[in-house]
Amino acid sequence: MALTIQEWKPGEALPDEAAWPAGCAGGRAEWEWRHAHNPRGARVFLAREDGRIVGQHALVPHAAWIGREVVFAENVGSFARRGGSGLAREALYARLGRAAAEAHAQAGGDLVHYGYVAGAEWRVVNGLLDGEVVRNQTALVRAVEAGPRELPSAVERLQRFDHQAKWLCDRAAGSLPAFTVRDEAFLNWRFVARPGVAYELLGVRDGAGVLRGYAVLARGAFGGRHALWVADFLVPLAELEVAELLLDGALARARALGEHELATLLPEWSPWFEVLQRSGFLVHALDVFLYARPFARKFDEVWLRDHWWVTLADTLRI
């Protein structure tokens, strides 16, 4: 039987379990959350031979803003196996990647495909998917000193996000040239609905109940470093007092959980990168780097390095 490559669409029957283990430790539930329930849809291409899945190229798309709405899509869970047709594994991987690009990287379609890789993975994404390095990834890390274990009174736990998330995103957007749109649908999908992963949502509101800033916390390892991670952080730059409250809340949670480090990812060009260093964070190299395959010359990897607000919210690795 000939090798076929077809795009899976939400609403169709789920592929068999051969597709789930690829970068998807949560199995079927995680795969379905990523691709069937993502508010921006799916980008999944499956290679089948003799009824078996022998390859997958899976991307998770997000609505991004660069002065107009576009799509940035993270490469997750891609793999290829040598098929009975004799097609080499790397050749199959390349065909799957090209199929995704040809279907979605066009006018009005995806602007950037990206991901985090380490070691030998780089040869694959560079040689077969035309990926280019955006940055050798660093983390901002602060040692958790002794102190309060309870949240500051002005910091509340959020159960989920509402329409005010988009208001906050719009207020903060003036200093963000390119970013994933943080609206109610994205944030609840990313941090509330994900199966098997627990995030803590902290928020600060003003006297009128308006959300002035939030931080999302997650315990785990990223880039070879274990910490309590600030997986996402959004505060208008002028409201430093809100950021300080959220930082105090994150440190309190780290103490309560017995974590020795609080860490986050922020782009080096952002003023927040300097603000957090003044608050005691140090820059540490990680063992991963961010790559991108842009589909418009203007928005190449150099432009992305200097303009893209990217945090751990933009990757499913934690």
Backbone torsions as a table, in degrees:
resi	resn	phi	psi	omega
1	MET	NA	138.4	-177.0
2	ALA	-72.1	151.9	174.2
3	LEU	-70.0	134.6	176.9
4	THR	-126.1	144.5	174.5
5	ILE	-122.2	121.6	-177.8
6	GLN	-134.8	149.3	176.9
7	GLU	-87.1	129.7	174.4
8	TRP	-83.5	138.7	-178.8
9	LYS	-120.1	142.3	174.6
10	PRO	-54.9	138.5	-176.5
11	GLY	103.0	-22.9	175.2
12	GLU	-80.7	165.2	176.1
13	ALA	-59.2	142.9	178.4
14	LEU	-68.0	146.4	174.7
15	PRO	-65.3	163.1	-179.2
16	ASP	-71.2	174.1	-169.9
17	GLU	-66.0	-9.9	177.3
18	ALA	-61.4	-25.7	-178.5
19	ALA	-84.6	-21.9	-170.1
20	TRP	-72.5	-39.9	-172.7
21	PRO	-66.7	-18.4	-173.6
22	ALA	-68.2	96.6	179.8
23	GLY	66.3	20.5	-171.1
24	CYS	-135.5	73.9	-174.0
25	ALA	-62.8	-22.8	-179.5
26	GLY	-79.5	2.3	175.6
27	GLY	66.8	-146.3	-173.2
28	ARG	-58.6	-44.5	-176.9
29	ALA	-61.5	-42.7	179.3
30	GLU	-66.9	-44.2	179.6
31	TRP	-59.5	-44.9	-178.3
32	GLU	-65.6	-40.9	177.8
33	TRP	-61.8	-45.5	-178.2
34	ARG	-60.1	-46.3	-164.2
35	HIS	-110.3	-28.8	-179.5
36	ALA	-92.2	-26.0	-173.2
37	HIS	-112.3	-3.3	177.1
38	ASN	-60.1	125.8	-178.7
39	PRO	-61.0	-17.6	177.8
40	ARG	-97.0	7.8	176.9
41	GLY	91.7	-154.7	-172.9
42	ALA	-138.9	158.4	173.0
43	ARG	-138.5	79.8	-176.7
44	VAL	-125.0	121.7	177.8
45	PHE	-117.7	126.8	-175.4
46	LEU	-115.8	133.6	173.2
47	ALA	-101.5	127.1	-179.6
48	ARG	-124.4	145.5	175.0
49	GLU	-147.3	128.5	-176.9
50	ASP	53.8	36.8	177.6
51	GLY	80.5	-3.8	-179.0
52	ARG	-100.6	145.6	171.2
53	ILE	-80.5	119.6	-179.3
54	VAL	-114.0	-0.9	177.5
55	GLY	-169.4	154.3	178.7
56	GLN	-147.8	136.8	169.0
57	HIS	-123.5	109.1	-173.0
58	ALA	-119.4	128.4	176.8
59	LEU	-121.9	149.6	174.9
60	VAL	-113.6	109.7	-176.2
61	PRO	-83.4	147.6	175.5
62	HIS	-132.3	145.1	172.3
63	ALA	-72.1	125.7	179.9
64	ALA	-122.9	156.9	-177.7
65	TRP	-122.8	126.6	176.1
66	ILE	-131.8	31.5	-169.0
67	GLY	100.1	-14.2	170.9
68	ARG	-152.0	160.3	-178.0
69	GLU	-81.7	131.6	177.4
70	VAL	-135.9	-174.7	177.8
71	VAL	-122.0	127.2	166.6
72	PHE	-107.2	133.2	-176.1
73	ALA	-129.0	127.7	-179.8
74	GLU	-86.0	134.7	175.4
75	ASN	-78.0	116.5	179.9
76	VAL	-134.9	143.4	169.4
77	GLY	61.7	37.8	178.4
78	SER	-96.6	141.9	178.8
79	PHE	-158.0	165.1	174.6
80	ALA	-149.0	141.4	176.0
81	ARG	-119.1	153.3	176.9
82	ARG	-66.3	124.4	-177.7
83	GLY	-91.6	164.7	179.6
84	GLY	-65.0	-19.4	178.8
85	SER	-73.0	-6.8	179.6
86	GLY	89.9	1.3	179.1
87	LEU	-68.5	126.6	-178.4
88	ALA	-63.6	151.9	-178.2
89	ARG	-56.1	-47.5	-177.1
90	GLU	-67.8	-34.4	177.8
91	ALA	-65.8	-38.7	177.7
92	LEU	-66.3	-42.3	178.7
93	TYR	-58.9	-43.5	-179.7
94	ALA	-65.3	-40.1	178.9
95	ARG	-63.0	-40.3	177.9
96	LEU	-63.3	-44.2	178.9
97	GLY	-63.6	-40.4	178.4
98	ARG	-65.7	-37.0	179.0
99	ALA	-61.6	-42.1	179.4
100	ALA	-65.5	-42.9	-179.3
101	ALA	-65.4	-44.3	-178.4
102	GLU	-64.7	-31.7	-178.4
103	ALA	-79.8	-31.2	-169.3
104	HIS	-124.3	-19.9	-178.3
105	ALA	-91.9	79.1	-178.8
106	GLN	-149.0	175.7	-178.9
107	ALA	-53.4	126.0	-178.0
108	GLY	80.9	2.2	-178.8
109	GLY	-107.1	-144.1	-176.4
110	ASP	-72.3	137.3	176.7
111	LEU	-95.1	-34.5	-175.5
112	VAL	-142.5	133.9	163.8
113	HIS	-109.4	137.1	-171.8
114	TYR	-150.0	173.6	176.3
115	GLY	-178.4	174.9	174.0
116	TYR	-109.3	132.4	-178.9
117	VAL	-137.7	165.0	177.3
118	ALA	-146.9	151.9	172.0
119	GLY	56.9	-129.9	-174.4
120	ALA	-66.0	-18.3	178.2
121	GLU	-59.5	-30.1	-176.4
122	TRP	-62.7	-40.5	-180.0
123	ARG	-58.9	-35.9	-178.9
124	VAL	-69.5	-51.7	-174.8
125	VAL	-72.2	-29.6	178.1
126	ASN	-77.6	-47.2	-175.3
127	GLY	-78.4	-31.3	-174.1
128	LEU	-107.7	-27.9	-177.6
129	LEU	-114.6	5.7	177.6
130	ASP	60.5	31.8	177.2
131	GLY	-75.1	147.7	176.3
132	GLU	-126.5	148.4	-177.5
133	VAL	-70.3	127.6	171.3
134	VAL	-88.0	-48.4	175.8
135	ARG	-160.5	147.2	164.2
136	ASN	-73.8	115.1	-165.4
137	GLN	-71.2	135.0	172.0
138	THR	-117.5	163.3	174.9
139	ALA	-125.8	148.6	169.2
140	LEU	-92.2	122.1	-172.3
141	VAL	-128.4	133.4	177.1
142	ARG	-126.6	131.1	174.0
143	ALA	-66.6	140.4	-178.1
144	VAL	-92.1	105.7	-179.8
145	GLU	-85.1	170.6	177.9
146	ALA	-62.4	148.2	-179.5
147	GLY	166.7	-166.8	-176.9
148	PRO	-61.6	146.9	177.1
149	ARG	-109.1	-4.0	179.2
150	GLU	-103.6	149.0	178.6
151	LEU	-63.9	144.5	171.4
152	PRO	-56.5	149.8	-175.5
153	SER	-60.8	-26.5	-178.1
154	ALA	-84.0	-5.2	-179.5
155	VAL	-104.1	128.8	-179.5
156	GLU	-116.4	156.1	172.0
157	ARG	-84.0	130.1	176.5
158	LEU	-97.6	136.3	175.7
159	GLN	-83.4	-34.2	177.6
160	ARG	-164.8	173.3	-180.0
161	PHE	-99.1	151.3	175.8
162	ASP	-122.7	-163.8	-175.4
163	HIS	-61.0	-18.6	-179.7
164	GLN	-68.3	-18.6	177.4
165	ALA	-58.9	-41.9	179.7
166	LYS	-68.2	-36.9	175.3
167	TRP	-58.2	-46.8	-179.8
168	LEU	-62.8	-44.5	179.0
169	CYS	-59.2	-42.7	179.5
170	ASP	-64.6	-38.0	-179.8
171	ARG	-68.2	-36.1	-177.5
172	ALA	-83.8	-13.4	-169.1
173	ALA	-69.0	-18.7	-177.8
174	GLY	-59.5	-28.3	-179.1
175	SER	-101.1	8.4	-175.9
176	LEU	-119.6	101.2	-177.2
177	PRO	-66.1	-33.9	-179.6
178	ALA	-145.6	132.4	-175.8
179	PHE	-165.6	155.1	169.2
180	THR	-71.1	133.5	-178.4
181	VAL	-69.2	120.5	179.4
182	ARG	-92.7	84.5	175.9
183	ASP	-111.5	178.1	-176.5
184	GLU	-57.0	-44.2	-176.1
185	ALA	-64.9	-47.1	-178.5
186	PHE	-64.6	-49.9	-173.5
187	LEU	-65.5	-39.6	178.6
188	ASN	-70.3	-37.2	174.5
189	TRP	-63.9	-46.4	-172.9
190	ARG	-71.0	-41.2	-168.9
191	PHE	-117.5	-12.0	-179.8
192	VAL	-108.5	-42.3	-171.8
193	ALA	-89.6	-9.5	-175.3
194	ARG	-64.0	125.5	-178.5
195	PRO	-74.1	138.8	172.1
196	GLY	77.5	3.0	-179.9
197	VAL	-127.8	129.0	-178.1
198	ALA	-105.5	121.3	174.2
199	TYR	-111.9	149.6	172.9
200	GLU	-107.1	130.2	-177.4
201	LEU	-109.0	119.6	178.5
202	LEU	-112.9	139.8	179.8
203	GLY	-140.6	158.1	174.9
204	VAL	-126.5	130.2	178.9
205	ARG	-118.8	156.7	175.1
206	ASP	-88.7	-175.9	-176.2
207	GLY	-62.1	-22.4	178.9
208	ALA	-91.3	3.2	178.7
209	GLY	84.0	12.3	-179.6
210	VAL	-84.7	132.8	179.9
211	LEU	-68.7	119.7	-178.4
212	ARG	-100.5	-15.8	179.1
213	GLY	178.6	159.3	177.4
214	TYR	-146.4	160.2	172.0
215	ALA	-139.7	138.7	177.5
216	VAL	-111.6	128.8	-176.2
217	LEU	-111.3	145.4	177.8
218	ALA	-149.6	133.7	174.3
219	ARG	-88.1	141.0	176.3
220	GLY	155.0	-170.7	-178.2
221	ALA	-114.0	139.7	174.0
222	PHE	-145.9	132.5	179.0
223	GLY	59.2	29.5	178.2
224	GLY	84.1	10.2	-177.7
225	ARG	-126.5	128.1	177.1
226	HIS	-97.7	135.0	-177.4
227	ALA	-167.2	176.4	160.5
228	LEU	-88.3	115.5	-173.9
229	TRP	-96.9	137.7	165.8
230	VAL	-84.6	96.5	-172.8
231	ALA	-72.7	-28.6	174.1
232	ASP	-152.9	152.2	-172.6
233	PHE	-153.2	126.2	178.9
234	LEU	-145.1	115.6	178.3
235	VAL	-146.6	134.2	172.8
236	PRO	-57.5	140.0	-172.3
237	LEU	-58.8	-31.1	-177.5
238	ALA	-73.6	-11.3	-172.9
239	GLU	-106.5	64.3	-177.9
240	LEU	-62.3	-31.5	-178.7
241	GLU	-64.5	-31.6	176.5
242	VAL	-68.6	-43.7	178.1
243	ALA	-60.5	-40.2	179.9
244	GLU	-64.0	-40.4	177.7
245	LEU	-62.7	-44.2	-180.0
246	LEU	-66.3	-37.2	176.8
247	LEU	-64.8	-42.8	177.2
248	ASP	-61.4	-38.5	177.9
249	GLY	-65.6	-41.5	179.4
250	ALA	-65.1	-40.4	177.8
251	LEU	-64.8	-40.1	177.8
252	ALA	-61.2	-42.6	179.0
253	ARG	-67.0	-37.7	177.8
254	ALA	-61.4	-43.0	178.3
255	ARG	-62.9	-45.5	-177.5
256	ALA	-63.6	-31.4	-178.6
257	LEU	-89.7	-4.0	179.7
258	GLY	77.3	20.6	177.6
259	GLU	-85.4	143.5	-177.3
260	HIS	-95.7	-15.0	-179.1
261	GLU	-134.8	143.8	169.8
262	LEU	-112.3	130.1	-173.6
263	ALA	-138.5	158.3	176.3
264	THR	-156.4	163.8	173.3
265	LEU	-112.8	125.4	173.4
266	LEU	-140.8	147.6	178.1
267	PRO	-68.0	143.4	-174.9
268	GLU	-64.3	-27.0	-178.0
269	TRP	-74.4	-18.4	-175.4
270	SER	-72.5	138.5	174.6
271	PRO	-56.5	-27.3	179.5
272	TRP	-63.7	-27.7	178.9
273	PHE	-60.3	-41.6	178.2
274	GLU	-75.3	-39.1	-180.0
275	VAL	-58.3	-45.4	-178.8
276	LEU	-68.2	-33.2	175.2
277	GLN	-63.8	-37.4	176.3
278	ARG	-67.5	-19.5	179.2
279	SER	-92.4	8.8	174.8
280	GLY	106.8	1.9	177.4
281	PHE	-82.7	142.5	176.7
282	LEU	-114.2	152.2	-179.0
283	VAL	-88.4	126.8	179.0
284	HIS	-127.5	139.7	176.2
285	ALA	-75.4	141.8	173.9
286	LEU	-107.1	168.1	-177.8
287	ASP	-96.5	27.7	174.5
288	VAL	-131.6	161.3	170.5
289	PHE	-135.7	155.4	-179.6
290	LEU	-90.6	127.8	175.6
291	TYR	-119.5	161.9	177.5
292	ALA	-146.0	150.4	168.5
293	ARG	-119.4	92.5	179.4
294	PRO	-77.6	151.0	-179.7
295	PHE	-114.6	17.9	172.3
296	ALA	-142.9	130.0	-172.6
297	ARG	-57.9	-39.0	-177.6
298	LYS	-60.0	-34.8	-174.9
299	PHE	-102.8	54.8	-178.0
300	ASP	-79.9	-175.7	-175.2
301	GLU	-63.7	-29.5	177.8
302	VAL	-70.0	-43.9	177.2
303	TRP	-61.7	-43.1	179.8
304	LEU	-62.4	-41.1	179.5
305	ARG	-58.3	-37.2	-172.9
306	ASP	-96.9	-3.5	-173.7
307	HIS	-135.8	-15.7	-171.4
308	TRP	-90.6	118.6	173.0
309	TRP	-79.8	103.9	-177.2
310	VAL	-125.9	130.2	178.5
311	THR	-128.2	-173.9	176.9
312	LEU	-68.1	-12.7	173.5
313	ALA	-62.5	-24.3	-175.5
314	ASP	-88.5	2.9	175.8
315	THR	-134.8	147.0	179.1
316	LEU	-92.6	12.6	-178.3
317	ARG	-74.1	-11.3	176.8
318	ILE	-149.2	NA	NA
